[in-house]
């Protein structure tokens, strides 16, 4: 767990009221790269230790609308739960981050991610937390040089078996980080 991120509540300087995974709700989009946010939510809610820690702190759910329309859902859900933008954690795919890596960020632009841009537009701010899960594969060598795939060429494809294993490792690492670091923080100090 060399790259272990701090527990969400510590990093966010308080507990997020809402943790929302972005994706596309229809069956045809299951296990596509764009649905990494949904897969992450499925993983952490099925892990009893992580689910109990995060559920005691936050409402965890998946968006019920298409990725590019996520903003309305996030805004409505935040309003229903009296959550300010800075109390939100949005989970989504990021083709600018290499597969197997992830970043926790705050107040960043969408960088072309239409689902995130929808959230920014609806909330009228970019000041919310994002857990960005890498789905990028780097450039491919062609006779014309190195060519980077566009996000539109990646996001709706089914996740390969190898990439699913990589994603599950990320999800497991995140879950372990939340459990281990939270327990460490709550454990009595020896004198």
Backbone as a chain_set.jsonl record, in Angstrom:
{"seq": "XXXXXXXXXXXXXXXXXXXXXXXXXXXXXXXXXXXXXXXXXXXXXXXXXXXXXXXXXXXXXXXXXXXXXXXXXXXXXXXXXXXXXXXXXXXXXXXXXXXXXXXXXXXXXXXXXXXXXXXXXXXXXXXXXXXXXXXXXXXXXXXXXXXXXXXXXXXXXXXXXXXXXXXXXXXXXXXXXXXXXXXXXXXXXXX", "coords": {"N": [[0.824, -1.182, 0.0], [1.914, 1.224, -0.816], [1.176, 3.56, -2.202], [-0.971, 4.418, -0.786], [-3.891, 6.221, -0.231], [-4.964, 8.735, 2.043], [-7.499, 8.18, 4.57], [-10.75, 8.983, 3.443], [-12.274, 10.804, 5.023], [-10.274, 12.097, 6.494], [-8.655, 13.278, 4.514], [-10.5, 14.973, 3.251], [-10.939, 16.765, 5.238], [-13.011, 16.335, 7.037], [-16.09, 14.479, 6.975], [-17.36, 13.284, 3.846], [-20.601, 14.094, 2.743], [-21.895, 12.918, 0.645], [-21.086, 10.284, -1.563], [-20.676, 9.71, -4.8], [-20.878, 7.628, -7.555], [-20.111, 7.908, -10.966], [-21.499, 7.017, -14.162], [-23.017, 5.03, -16.781], [-26.386, 4.03, -16.838], [-27.658, 1.859, -18.252], [-27.851, -1.648, -19.157], [-26.274, -2.379, -21.352], [-23.999, -0.866, -21.042], [-22.653, -1.866, -18.919], [-19.683, -2.803, -17.291], [-18.029, -1.25, -18.923], [-15.402, 1.056, -19.702], [-16.198, 3.648, -19.068], [-17.887, 3.237, -16.978], [-16.502, 2.882, -14.645], [-16.762, 4.299, -12.265], [-19.234, 3.339, -11.282], [-18.55, 0.63, -10.952], [-16.634, 0.836, -8.967], [-18.181, 1.806, -6.795], [-19.865, -0.421, -6.478], [-17.935, -2.309, -5.654], [-16.881, -1.221, -3.187], [-19.184, -1.107, -1.606], [-19.813, -3.742, -1.326], [-17.816, -4.713, 0.191], [-17.537, -5.544, 3.401], [-16.078, -4.303, 5.588], [-15.117, -1.808, 4.571], [-17.52, -0.724, 3.645], [-18.949, -0.423, 6.049], [-17.423, 1.532, 7.371], [-17.445, 3.714, 5.534], [-20.226, 4.029, 5.076], [-21.059, 4.823, 7.581], [-20.205, 7.341, 7.57], [-21.088, 8.583, 5.23], [-23.482, 8.974, 2.516], [-23.678, 6.612, 0.057], [-23.834, 6.185, -3.359], [-24.894, 5.378, -6.761], [-25.034, 7.288, -9.745], [-28.118, 7.855, -11.411], [-28.536, 8.481, -13.988], [-27.51, 9.09, -17.441], [-23.992, 9.372, -18.137], [-23.176, 11.905, -19.279], [-25.147, 13.548, -18.378], [-24.963, 13.846, -15.707], [-24.794, 15.997, -13.911], [-27.325, 17.178, -13.171], [-28.458, 15.128, -11.613], [-26.566, 14.926, -9.529], [-26.708, 17.517, -8.419], [-29.436, 17.616, -7.585], [-29.495, 15.474, -5.743], [-27.593, 16.334, -3.888], [-28.878, 18.628, -2.927], [-31.187, 17.48, -1.756], [-29.995, 16.212, 0.372], [-28.838, 18.164, 1.864], [-26.166, 18.831, 1.243], [-23.177, 20.525, 0.736], [-21.205, 21.62, -2.1], [-18.441, 21.146, -1.503], [-18.653, 18.996, 0.177], [-19.01, 16.784, -1.299], [-18.036, 13.766, -2.946], [-17.032, 12.709, -5.938], [-16.889, 9.929, -8.001], [-15.101, 8.752, -10.745], [-14.123, 7.729, -14.127], [-10.94, 8.364, -15.723], [-9.339, 9.207, -18.53], [-6.947, 10.461, -18.9], [-5.283, 9.636, -16.978], [-3.082, 7.036, -16.249], [-3.875, 3.577, -16.647], [-4.329, 1.729, -13.72], [-3.553, 3.626, -11.972], [-4.514, 6.386, -9.818], [-6.141, 9.401, -8.689], [-6.861, 11.723, -6.14], [-8.628, 14.613, -6.115], [-9.347, 18.169, -5.905], [-11.346, 20.92, -6.844], [-10.639, 21.101, -9.566], [-10.575, 21.549, -13.161], [-12.751, 20.065, -15.67], [-11.294, 18.887, -17.659], [-12.179, 18.082, -20.126], [-13.826, 15.906, -19.597], [-16.999, 14.931, -19.966], [-19.078, 14.167, -18.216], [-18.164, 15.086, -15.726], [-17.979, 17.787, -16.384], [-20.672, 18.36, -16.676], [-21.485, 18.138, -14.019], [-20.007, 20.248, -12.864], [-21.16, 22.408, -14.269], [-23.846, 22.256, -13.402], [-23.653, 22.539, -10.592], [-22.459, 24.935, -10.531], [-19.863, 25.375, -9.789], [-16.477, 24.236, -9.437], [-15.529, 23.298, -7.162], [-15.456, 20.702, -5.652], [-14.846, 17.37, -4.431], [-13.003, 14.831, -6.155], [-12.536, 11.466, -7.054], [-10.443, 10.18, -9.151], [-10.152, 7.697, -11.427], [-7.782, 5.994, -13.205], [-7.937, 5.136, -16.654], [-6.43, 5.212, -18.85], [-4.177, 4.273, -21.495], [-1.81, 5.06, -22.573], [0.298, 6.179, -25.356], [0.183, 4.709, -28.69], [2.409, 3.074, -30.875], [2.7, 3.918, -34.219], [3.089, 3.8, -37.854], [3.264, 6.503, -38.342], [4.274, 7.631, -36.102], [3.986, 8.162, -32.497], [0.73, 7.723, -31.235], [-1.928, 8.905, -29.382], [-4.8, 7.493, -28.002], [-8.084, 8.813, -28.294], [-10.375, 9.826, -25.722], [-12.992, 9.173, -26.425], [-12.64, 6.919, -27.948], [-12.157, 4.972, -26.154], [-13.846, 4.891, -23.818], [-16.448, 3.642, -24.061], [-15.948, 1.025, -24.576], [-15.832, -2.463, -23.694], [-14.383, -3.496, -20.644], [-11.22, -4.941, -20.552], [-10.113, -8.233, -19.525], [-7.624, -8.224, -18.213], [-7.401, -5.499, -17.531], [-9.612, -5.282, -15.846], [-8.778, -6.813, -13.701], [-6.678, -5.173, -12.833], [-8.122, -2.864, -12.107], [-9.669, -3.922, -10.018], [-7.633, -4.373, -8.176], [-6.938, -1.736, -7.575], [-9.344, -0.886, -6.404], [-9.408, -2.606, -4.21], [-7.073, -1.792, -2.879], [-7.78, 0.831, -2.19], [-9.947, 0.275, -0.484], [-8.649, -1.185, 1.572], [-6.904, 0.792, 2.491], [-8.707, 2.625, 3.608], [-9.772, 1.123, 5.717], [-7.477, 0.247, 7.235], [-6.077, 2.679, 7.816], [-8.082, 4.164, 9.058], [-8.655, 2.573, 11.281], [-6.148, 2.69, 12.498], [-6.027, 5.394, 13.136], [-8.108, 5.546, 14.949], [-7.322, 3.861, 16.949], [-6.286, 3.381, 20.354], [-3.634, 5.309, 21.728], [-0.465, 4.142, 22.706], [1.286, 4.598, 25.757]], "CA": [[0.0, 0.0, 0.0], [2.844, 2.34, -0.899], [0.482, 4.743, -2.681], [-2.224, 4.474, -0.042], [-4.412, 7.555, 0.039], [-5.484, 8.88, 3.398], [-8.943, 7.966, 4.628], [-11.496, 10.081, 2.836], [-12.661, 11.809, 6.019], [-9.085, 12.858, 6.872], [-8.255, 14.068, 3.359], [-11.5, 15.993, 2.988], [-11.059, 17.575, 6.454], [-14.382, 16.092, 7.473], [-16.664, 13.398, 6.183], [-18.214, 13.697, 2.741], [-21.993, 13.686, 2.936], [-22.28, 12.094, -0.492], [-20.1, 9.68, -2.447], [-21.481, 9.353, -5.969], [-20.175, 7.056, -8.695], [-20.68, 8.263, -12.256], [-21.49, 5.977, -15.188], [-24.228, 4.943, -17.597], [-27.212, 3.046, -16.145], [-28.189, 0.727, -19.027], [-27.117, -2.911, -19.127], [-25.289, -2.425, -22.435], [-22.797, -0.139, -20.637], [-21.998, -2.551, -17.798], [-18.284, -3.188, -17.471], [-17.29, -0.423, -19.873], [-14.465, 1.929, -19.0], [-16.914, 4.822, -18.562], [-18.636, 2.851, -15.778], [-15.577, 2.592, -13.55], [-17.347, 4.874, -11.044], [-20.235, 2.381, -10.8], [-17.851, -0.587, -10.502], [-16.003, 1.188, -7.697], [-19.238, 1.842, -5.777], [-20.237, -1.829, -6.246], [-16.873, -2.973, -4.893], [-16.763, -0.779, -1.792], [-20.395, -1.413, -0.838], [-19.843, -5.185, -1.081], [-16.743, -5.007, 1.137], [-18.166, -5.201, 4.685], [-15.305, -3.362, 6.412], [-15.141, -0.479, 3.963], [-18.909, -0.247, 3.617], [-19.371, 0.039, 7.379], [-16.723, 2.787, 7.661], [-17.924, 4.787, 4.672], [-21.662, 4.244, 5.284], [-21.254, 5.557, 8.834], [-19.799, 8.715, 7.309], [-21.6, 9.154, 3.998], [-24.445, 8.27, 1.672], [-22.937, 6.118, -1.097], [-24.779, 5.78, -4.396], [-24.556, 5.533, -8.176], [-25.893, 8.176, -10.508], [-29.18, 7.118, -12.085], [-28.687, 9.073, -15.319], [-26.34, 8.897, -18.292], [-22.783, 10.08, -17.726], [-23.115, 13.304, -19.7], [-26.243, 14.263, -17.721], [-24.74, 13.603, -14.274], [-24.9, 17.201, -13.101], [-28.667, 17.34, -12.6], [-28.616, 14.126, -10.559], [-25.703, 15.299, -8.395], [-27.268, 18.724, -7.801], [-30.689, 17.252, -6.909], [-29.16, 14.623, -4.6], [-26.923, 17.192, -2.901], [-29.906, 19.483, -2.322], [-32.026, 16.631, -0.9], [-29.218, 15.79, 1.543], [-28.203, 19.356, 2.439], [-24.716, 18.705, 1.072], [-22.503, 21.582, -0.01], [-20.299, 21.022, -3.085], [-17.196, 20.654, -0.894], [-18.964, 17.772, 0.933], [-19.261, 15.744, -2.294], [-16.93, 13.025, -3.546], [-17.5, 12.143, -7.197], [-15.988, 8.871, -8.468], [-15.249, 8.616, -12.196], [-12.995, 7.319, -14.948], [-10.137, 9.463, -16.248], [-8.467, 8.659, -19.577], [-5.658, 11.141, -18.834], [-4.498, 8.953, -15.942], [-2.707, 5.693, -16.692], [-4.544, 2.43, -16.029], [-3.63, 1.266, -12.529], [-3.27, 4.772, -11.112], [-5.687, 7.166, -9.439], [-5.839, 10.666, -8.014], [-7.908, 12.406, -5.393], [-8.395, 16.026, -6.399], [-10.37, 19.14, -5.518], [-11.332, 22.203, -7.523], [-9.997, 21.032, -10.882], [-11.459, 21.602, -14.321], [-13.19, 18.75, -16.141], [-10.303, 18.407, -18.635], [-12.891, 17.459, -21.236], [-14.717, 14.819, -19.16], [-18.333, 15.53, -20.086], [-19.85, 13.925, -16.999], [-17.668, 16.024, -14.713], [-18.366, 19.132, -16.809], [-22.094, 18.478, -16.35], [-21.56, 18.396, -12.571], [-19.51, 21.616, -12.658], [-22.167, 23.341, -14.784], [-25.047, 22.216, -12.553], [-23.338, 23.073, -9.265], [-21.891, 26.275, -10.755], [-18.554, 25.428, -9.141], [-15.643, 23.043, -9.58], [-15.004, 23.049, -5.823], [-15.905, 19.46, -5.032], [-13.811, 16.342, -4.457], [-13.111, 13.804, -7.195], [-11.624, 10.319, -7.046], [-10.263, 9.96, -10.585], [-9.569, 6.372, -11.623], [-7.159, 5.942, -14.527], [-8.285, 4.117, -17.66], [-5.569, 5.499, -19.998], [-3.225, 3.23, -21.882], [-0.622, 5.644, -23.184], [0.292, 6.223, -26.819], [0.474, 3.511, -29.486], [3.342, 3.365, -31.962], [2.187, 3.687, -35.569], [4.082, 4.249, -38.846], [3.317, 7.964, -38.319], [4.747, 8.067, -34.786], [3.153, 7.806, -31.359], [-0.623, 8.261, -31.306], [-2.699, 8.68, -28.161], [-6.227, 7.294, -28.273], [-9.004, 9.79, -27.721], [-11.26, 9.244, -24.704], [-14.172, 8.617, -27.1], [-12.282, 5.612, -28.504], [-11.913, 4.063, -25.034], [-14.794, 4.847, -22.702], [-17.605, 2.762, -24.217], [-15.498, -0.353, -24.825], [-15.855, -3.364, -22.535], [-13.105, -3.56, -19.938], [-10.519, -6.204, -20.772], [-9.919, -9.039, -18.32], [-6.417, -7.731, -17.529], [-7.706, -4.199, -16.934], [-10.539, -5.5, -14.73], [-7.94, -7.247, -12.577], [-5.978, -3.976, -12.363], [-9.101, -2.023, -11.419], [-10.006, -4.559, -8.739], [-6.507, -4.116, -7.266], [-7.089, -0.346, -7.117], [-10.487, -0.846, -5.489], [-9.002, -3.296, -2.987], [-6.113, -0.925, -2.198], [-8.546, 1.913, -1.593], [-10.707, -0.286, 0.639], [-7.702, -1.488, 2.652], [-6.424, 2.066, 3.033], [-9.744, 3.207, 4.452], [-9.897, 0.308, 6.923], [-6.24, 0.263, 8.015], [-5.771, 4.021, 8.323], [-9.126, 4.589, 9.988], [-8.426, 1.838, 12.528], [-4.95, 3.237, 13.124], [-6.38, 6.691, 13.698], [-9.027, 5.365, 16.084], [-6.716, 2.999, 17.964], [-5.723, 4.13, 21.485], [-2.19, 5.492, 21.682], [0.256, 3.559, 23.839], [2.146, 5.569, 26.428]], "C": [[0.871, 1.25, 0.0], [2.137, 3.635, -1.297], [-0.831, 4.977, -1.952], [-2.667, 5.908, 0.197], [-4.974, 7.57, 1.451], [-6.972, 8.529, 3.412], [-9.665, 9.205, 4.114], [-11.801, 11.175, 3.849], [-11.478, 12.671, 6.44], [-8.7, 13.793, 5.733], [-9.217, 15.218, 3.119], [-11.706, 16.933, 4.167], [-12.484, 17.512, 6.996], [-14.97, 15.021, 6.576], [-17.472, 13.944, 5.011], [-19.641, 13.244, 3.028], [-22.427, 12.719, 1.844], [-21.066, 11.573, -1.233], [-20.909, 9.137, -3.615], [-20.58, 8.841, -7.083], [-20.885, 7.434, -9.98], [-20.544, 7.101, -13.229], [-22.744, 6.074, -16.022], [-25.079, 3.794, -17.069], [-27.655, 1.817, -16.946], [-27.254, -0.472, -19.026], [-26.017, -2.971, -20.197], [-23.972, -1.735, -22.058], [-22.082, -0.785, -19.446], [-20.589, -2.958, -18.202], [-17.62, -2.511, -18.661], [-16.409, 0.514, -19.058], [-15.157, 3.163, -18.4], [-17.676, 4.511, -17.27], [-17.743, 2.471, -14.604], [-16.106, 3.153, -12.227], [-18.385, 3.952, -10.434], [-19.559, 1.131, -10.233], [-17.189, -0.349, -9.147], [-17.038, 1.178, -6.567], [-19.69, 0.415, -5.45], [-19.206, -2.515, -5.352], [-16.882, -2.531, -3.429], [-18.018, -1.084, -0.976], [-20.525, -2.903, -0.554], [-18.744, -5.621, -0.118], [-17.237, -4.584, 2.52], [-17.397, -4.178, 5.524], [-15.371, -1.951, 5.857], [-16.546, 0.089, 3.983], [-19.326, 0.278, 4.982], [-18.701, 1.356, 7.747], [-17.312, 3.917, 6.847], [-19.41, 5.065, 4.866], [-21.931, 4.991, 6.583], [-20.931, 7.031, 8.635], [-20.613, 9.365, 6.203], [-22.734, 8.327, 3.404], [-23.689, 7.899, 0.404], [-23.941, 5.651, -2.141], [-24.208, 5.982, -5.793], [-25.536, 6.515, -8.801], [-26.927, 7.336, -11.257], [-29.434, 7.635, -13.501], [-27.425, 8.79, -16.143], [-25.208, 9.824, -17.872], [-22.846, 11.569, -18.048], [-24.225, 14.161, -19.109], [-26.118, 14.194, -16.196], [-25.003, 14.811, -13.388], [-26.241, 17.393, -12.426], [-28.902, 16.385, -11.449], [-27.815, 14.527, -9.318], [-26.288, 16.507, -7.668], [-28.525, 18.404, -6.996], [-30.405, 16.442, -5.643], [-28.474, 15.432, -3.502], [-27.947, 18.059, -2.177], [-30.778, 18.682, -1.354], [-31.332, 16.248, 0.392], [-28.467, 16.938, 2.208], [-26.68, 19.286, 2.382], [-24.19, 19.865, 0.233], [-21.575, 20.92, -1.028], [-19.019, 20.448, -2.473], [-17.401, 19.412, -0.024], [-19.28, 16.591, 0.005], [-17.961, 15.076, -2.699], [-17.506, 12.324, -4.767], [-16.45, 11.146, -7.69], [-16.197, 8.709, -9.968], [-13.963, 8.142, -12.862], [-12.22, 8.552, -15.41], [-9.135, 8.891, -17.254], [-7.106, 9.358, -19.625], [-4.745, 10.533, -17.773], [-4.29, 7.508, -16.397], [-3.491, 4.62, -15.931], [-3.689, 1.938, -14.861], [-3.279, 2.39, -11.572], [-4.555, 5.53, -10.826], [-5.238, 8.435, -8.736], [-7.073, 11.153, -7.284], [-7.645, 13.889, -5.591], [-9.594, 16.873, -6.001], [-10.214, 20.392, -6.374], [-10.662, 22.219, -8.877], [-11.035, 21.141, -12.0], [-11.818, 20.178, -14.754], [-12.18, 18.107, -17.069], [-10.986, 17.644, -19.77], [-13.803, 16.311, -20.863], [-16.138, 15.392, -19.089], [-19.219, 15.3, -18.862], [-19.455, 14.887, -15.896], [-18.06, 17.451, -15.093], [-19.842, 19.383, -16.517], [-22.281, 18.782, -14.867], [-21.112, 19.829, -12.281], [-20.561, 22.633, -13.096], [-23.395, 23.401, -13.881], [-24.808, 22.822, -11.178], [-22.837, 24.513, -9.327], [-20.589, 26.477, -9.978], [-17.794, 24.142, -9.476], [-15.071, 22.635, -8.221], [-15.709, 21.894, -5.129], [-14.787, 18.445, -5.22], [-14.093, 15.33, -5.555], [-12.08, 12.715, -6.95], [-11.56, 9.868, -8.492], [-9.497, 8.664, -10.802], [-9.077, 6.247, -13.06], [-7.635, 4.794, -15.391], [-7.406, 4.29, -18.897], [-4.558, 4.393, -20.255], [-1.973, 3.766, -22.555], [-0.683, 5.573, -24.701], [0.649, 4.883, -27.447], [1.41, 3.914, -30.616], [2.696, 2.978, -33.289], [3.277, 4.092, -36.56], [4.258, 5.775, -38.866], [3.803, 8.514, -36.979], [3.817, 7.595, -33.686], [1.803, 8.506, -31.458], [-1.353, 7.893, -30.021], [-4.163, 8.529, -28.545], [-7.034, 8.393, -27.613], [-9.897, 9.08, -26.716], [-12.454, 8.569, -25.36], [-13.903, 7.25, -27.72], [-12.13, 4.546, -27.411], [-13.157, 3.821, -24.185], [-15.964, 3.882, -22.849], [-17.23, 1.327, -24.574], [-15.6, -1.16, -23.54], [-14.451, -3.437, -21.946], [-12.48, -4.936, -20.169], [-10.342, -6.938, -19.439], [-8.711, -8.523, -17.513], [-6.687, -6.391, -16.844], [-8.678, -4.338, -15.767], [-9.77, -5.96, -13.495], [-7.189, -6.055, -11.977], [-6.922, -3.075, -11.577], [-9.479, -2.616, -10.064], [-8.885, -4.385, -7.72], [-6.589, -2.687, -6.709], [-8.212, -0.264, -6.092], [-10.117, -1.476, -4.155], [-8.024, -2.433, -2.186], [-6.833, 0.216, -1.5], [-9.281, 1.414, -0.355], [-9.796, -0.568, 1.825], [-7.175, -0.211, 3.29], [-7.441, 2.673, 3.983], [-9.844, 2.453, 5.78], [-8.662, 0.449, 7.803], [-5.997, 1.647, 8.615], [-6.831, 4.512, 9.296], [-8.946, 3.875, 11.32], [-7.215, 2.382, 13.251], [-5.269, 4.567, 13.813], [-7.243, 6.541, 14.953], [-8.43, 4.544, 17.218], [-6.132, 3.848, 19.096], [-4.193, 4.191, 21.36], [-1.552, 4.865, 22.929], [1.182, 4.608, 24.424], [3.458, 4.953, 26.798]], "O": [[0.602, 2.21, 0.722], [2.469, 4.701, -0.777], [-1.709, 5.671, -2.465], [-1.922, 6.714, 0.756], [-5.403, 6.544, 1.979], [-7.63, 8.576, 2.372], [-9.226, 10.333, 4.337], [-11.606, 12.355, 3.559], [-11.653, 13.857, 6.718], [-8.445, 14.975, 5.963], [-8.786, 16.329, 2.812], [-12.563, 17.815, 4.105], [-13.071, 18.53, 7.364], [-14.402, 14.695, 5.533], [-18.182, 14.939, 5.15], [-19.858, 12.13, 3.505], [-23.225, 11.813, 2.084], [-20.127, 12.321, -1.504], [-21.722, 8.227, -3.453], [-19.643, 9.519, -7.505], [-22.104, 7.302, -10.087], [-19.609, 6.306, -13.143], [-23.454, 7.078, -15.98], [-24.565, 2.693, -16.868], [-28.003, 0.806, -16.336], [-26.037, -0.335, -18.91], [-24.955, -3.549, -19.967], [-22.942, -1.989, -22.683], [-21.032, -0.309, -19.016], [-20.353, -3.402, -19.325], [-16.765, -3.096, -19.327], [-16.647, 0.733, -17.87], [-14.748, 3.66, -17.35], [-18.066, 5.428, -16.548], [-18.193, 1.807, -13.67], [-15.914, 2.538, -11.178], [-18.43, 3.788, -9.215], [-19.94, 0.634, -9.173], [-17.185, -1.23, -8.287], [-16.793, 0.606, -5.504], [-19.877, 0.077, -4.281], [-19.565, -3.217, -4.406], [-16.888, -3.371, -2.529], [-17.922, -1.297, 0.232], [-21.258, -3.298, 0.353], [-18.736, -6.764, 0.339], [-17.346, -3.389, 2.791], [-18.004, -3.281, 6.11], [-15.651, -1.003, 6.592], [-16.738, 1.262, 4.305], [-19.987, 1.312, 5.07], [-19.328, 2.214, 8.369], [-17.646, 4.968, 7.393], [-19.823, 6.224, 4.825], [-22.922, 5.714, 6.686], [-21.336, 7.874, 9.436], [-20.815, 10.579, 6.225], [-22.921, 7.156, 3.735], [-23.121, 8.77, -0.255], [-24.801, 4.82, -1.85], [-23.193, 6.652, -5.985], [-26.71, 6.567, -8.434], [-26.628, 6.222, -11.688], [-30.425, 7.272, -14.134], [-26.415, 8.319, -15.62], [-25.432, 10.907, -17.33], [-22.595, 12.402, -17.177], [-24.244, 15.374, -19.316], [-27.085, 14.46, -15.483], [-25.396, 14.657, -12.232], [-26.302, 17.731, -11.244], [-29.473, 16.765, -10.427], [-28.324, 14.474, -8.198], [-26.355, 16.52, -6.439], [-28.672, 18.859, -5.861], [-31.002, 16.692, -4.595], [-28.747, 15.232, -2.318], [-27.891, 18.205, -0.956], [-31.075, 19.151, -0.256], [-31.99, 15.988, 1.4], [-27.567, 16.713, 3.018], [-25.993, 19.634, 3.342], [-24.705, 20.145, -0.85], [-21.193, 19.765, -0.839], [-18.562, 19.381, -2.882], [-16.428, 18.835, 0.462], [-19.751, 15.544, 0.45], [-16.916, 15.722, -2.787], [-18.365, 11.451, -4.644], [-15.268, 11.476, -7.786], [-17.328, 8.546, -10.424], [-12.884, 8.148, -12.27], [-12.772, 9.65, -15.48], [-8.202, 8.181, -16.879], [-6.203, 8.893, -20.321], [-3.568, 10.882, -17.687], [-5.219, 6.852, -16.868], [-3.735, 4.744, -14.731], [-2.479, 1.755, -14.998], [-2.765, 2.142, -10.481], [-5.562, 5.34, -11.507], [-4.11, 8.534, -8.253], [-8.195, 11.004, -7.767], [-6.559, 14.375, -5.273], [-10.697, 16.368, -5.79], [-9.101, 20.867, -6.603], [-10.161, 23.261, -9.299], [-12.216, 20.86, -11.801], [-11.248, 19.208, -14.256], [-12.206, 16.89, -17.251], [-10.435, 16.682, -20.305], [-14.497, 15.781, -21.731], [-16.431, 16.239, -18.245], [-20.028, 16.162, -18.517], [-20.314, 15.44, -15.209], [-18.434, 18.24, -14.225], [-20.222, 20.495, -16.151], [-23.135, 19.588, -14.499], [-21.775, 20.544, -11.528], [-20.826, 23.603, -12.386], [-23.925, 24.482, -13.626], [-25.663, 23.538, -10.655], [-22.795, 25.216, -8.318], [-20.258, 27.589, -9.567], [-18.393, 23.104, -9.76], [-14.234, 21.736, -8.138], [-16.451, 22.076, -4.163], [-13.898, 18.627, -6.052], [-15.244, 15.009, -5.852], [-10.912, 12.992, -6.677], [-12.495, 9.251, -9.003], [-8.336, 8.545, -10.411], [-9.85, 6.377, -14.009], [-7.731, 3.65, -14.948], [-7.606, 3.594, -19.893], [-4.146, 3.678, -19.342], [-1.161, 2.99, -23.057], [-1.601, 4.98, -25.267], [1.313, 4.042, -26.839], [1.233, 4.961, -31.238], [2.21, 1.86, -33.458], [4.288, 4.668, -36.157], [5.273, 6.28, -39.346], [3.751, 9.722, -36.747], [2.963, 6.736, -33.907], [1.724, 9.705, -31.726], [-1.393, 6.729, -29.623], [-4.702, 9.328, -29.312], [-6.711, 8.848, -26.516], [-10.15, 7.882, -26.837], [-12.89, 7.509, -24.911], [-14.841, 6.5, -27.99], [-11.992, 3.361, -27.712], [-13.485, 2.677, -23.87], [-16.434, 3.346, -21.845], [-18.106, 0.506, -24.844], [-15.472, -0.621, -22.441], [-13.458, -3.438, -22.674], [-13.137, -5.963, -20.001], [-10.414, -6.334, -18.369], [-8.775, -8.404, -16.29], [-6.255, -6.171, -15.713], [-8.581, -3.588, -14.796], [-10.075, -5.546, -12.376], [-7.076, -5.941, -10.756], [-6.568, -2.58, -10.507], [-9.595, -1.89, -9.076], [-9.153, -4.261, -6.525], [-6.342, -2.459, -5.525], [-8.055, 0.352, -5.039], [-10.465, -0.954, -3.096], [-8.127, -2.349, -0.962], [-6.533, 0.533, -0.349], [-9.244, 2.052, 0.697], [-10.132, -0.229, 2.96], [-7.019, -0.148, 4.509], [-7.079, 3.178, 5.045], [-9.983, 3.066, 6.838], [-8.784, 0.74, 8.993], [-5.736, 1.76, 9.813], [-6.51, 5.206, 10.26], [-9.069, 4.496, 12.376], [-7.233, 2.526, 14.473], [-4.829, 4.82, 14.934], [-7.117, 7.318, 15.9], [-8.967, 4.531, 18.326], [-5.553, 4.905, 18.845], [-3.556, 3.228, 20.934], [-2.035, 5.038, 24.048], [1.785, 5.401, 23.701], [4.314, 5.623, 27.374]]}, "num_chains": 1, "name": "protein.A"}
